[in-house]
Amino acid sequence: MSDHVAKSQPVLALPSNPIPSSVTPKSLSCSSPSVTYISRRTLVEVADGLLGVMTPSPTHMKPSVNSDSDGPSDEVSAYKAWLATCPSALSSFNQIIGSAQGKKIALFLDYDGTLSPIVNDPDKAFMSPEMRAAVKNVAKFFPTAIVSGRSRDKVFEFVNLKELCYAGSHGMDIMLSCADSESKIEDDKEAKLFQPASEFLPMIIEAYNSLVEATRSIRGANVENNKFCVSVHYRNVDKQDWNSVAQLVNDVLKSFPRLKLTTGRKVLEVRPVIDWDKGKAVEFLLQSLRLDDIGSVLPIYIGDDRTDEDAFKVLRQRNSGYGILVSQVPKETEAFYSLRNPSQVKEFLDSLVRWKEQAQPVHDQER
Ligand SMILES: O=P(O)(O)OC[C@H]1O[C@H](O[C@H]2O[C@H](CO)[C@@H](O)[C@H](O)[C@H]2O)[C@H](O)[C@@H](O)[C@@H]1O
């Protein structure tokens, strides 16, 4: 963030939910997070200026607007050091399957940045055919759900695998249609649909229209309707206009006190104030699919974004299962393990399939 941007900002009256401020390298740890929380109202007073609002993750050890790519050698060594506390799920594969002995693995997969690489145009975030094959294979062995900030329809369009469960809008739109013999869910579409924020639908449509109108003059700003939430993307906006985007979103939100703002990877996400997130969605899916017995099920959640931290946290608090953070840079996280990028996610999924195939041929497998 340039000095120009950091120093010239008015204090934004953003909703008062706390989000993490940047942390010092010393406090970085995959397993024992110690993030300092601050009010959103004071975000622009943080040393990194708008970075508190508008970075892929404000919890980076070294916040950088270019941190999606590998940096110079000191960043590479920082990453290696971080791996000591947040080990690679590939290097730790034997440990992970060791914990899965005698248990059924339940898989939860985020979409953007996890199954598909981050690209400039959200409408072109396609997953590769190889990744689709990997997800399809893994779902033959393990109950698998996609948990995304996208609308459920959109993420289904991208993934296009009928054998999975889909939770869109950050878990506010869940379809329990994944084949699982134990779930005993009636074959009735309505019984399978869970939408805890349905009353907010008209409000979200109104907010979407207002946000489109408000950001019309900002070149590169893109507003995406994710059904129960709205994403305002600034990835393609000139850096000097980032604060204007934040200010405009903030102004619109003043008329919608029942909507709140969270942040993702160069995106501001507007969503209902209800106490529901990807973590709650994972708990709901585990219960609904009868996968909530800690003794017999090992849930694994793979994700790259701050919103995935809610799910990592749930697994950590249940003391059952593992969060795996996808990141190329050190981050404070509730996850237990890490993977660098979607290619490594594919490698991990392929390894799970190979392990299962070796243990038992596919026709003998019980999902
Ligand atoms: O929960 P997710 O499946 O990870 O969805 C989170 C947001 O992902 C998308 O935005 C991100 O990916 C885009 C495509 O690579 C990228 O252009 C953008 O900068 C990223 O923030 C999606 O477009 C959002 O609606 C989701 O909320």
The ligand as a Gaussian input file, in Angstrom:
#p B3LYP/6-31G(d) Opt

LIG

0 1
 O      -15.306000     -19.368000      -0.904000
 P      -14.688000     -19.318000      -2.260000
 O      -15.170000     -20.416000      -3.167000
 O      -13.191000     -19.262000      -2.202000
 O      -15.198000     -17.954000      -2.890000
 C      -14.696000     -16.713000      -2.395000
 C      -14.821000     -15.668000      -3.480000
 O      -14.183000     -16.254000      -4.622000
 C      -14.267000     -15.543000      -5.859000
 O      -13.397000     -14.419000      -5.809000
 C      -12.030000     -14.770000      -5.732000
 O      -11.669000     -15.514000      -6.936000
 C      -11.778000     -14.750000      -8.161000
 C      -11.465000     -15.691000      -9.324000
 O      -10.212000     -16.277000      -9.174000
 C      -10.836000     -13.553000      -8.094000
 O      -10.940000     -12.776000      -9.279000
 C      -11.200000     -12.692000      -6.867000
 O      -10.279000     -11.623000      -6.745000
 C      -11.171000     -13.529000      -5.599000
 O      -11.638000     -12.792000      -4.479000
 C      -15.679000     -15.137000      -6.168000
 O      -15.708000     -14.361000      -7.340000
 C      -16.330000     -14.444000      -4.992000
 O      -17.675000     -14.154000      -5.292000
 C      -16.272000     -15.379000      -3.807000
 O      -16.913000     -14.794000      -2.679000

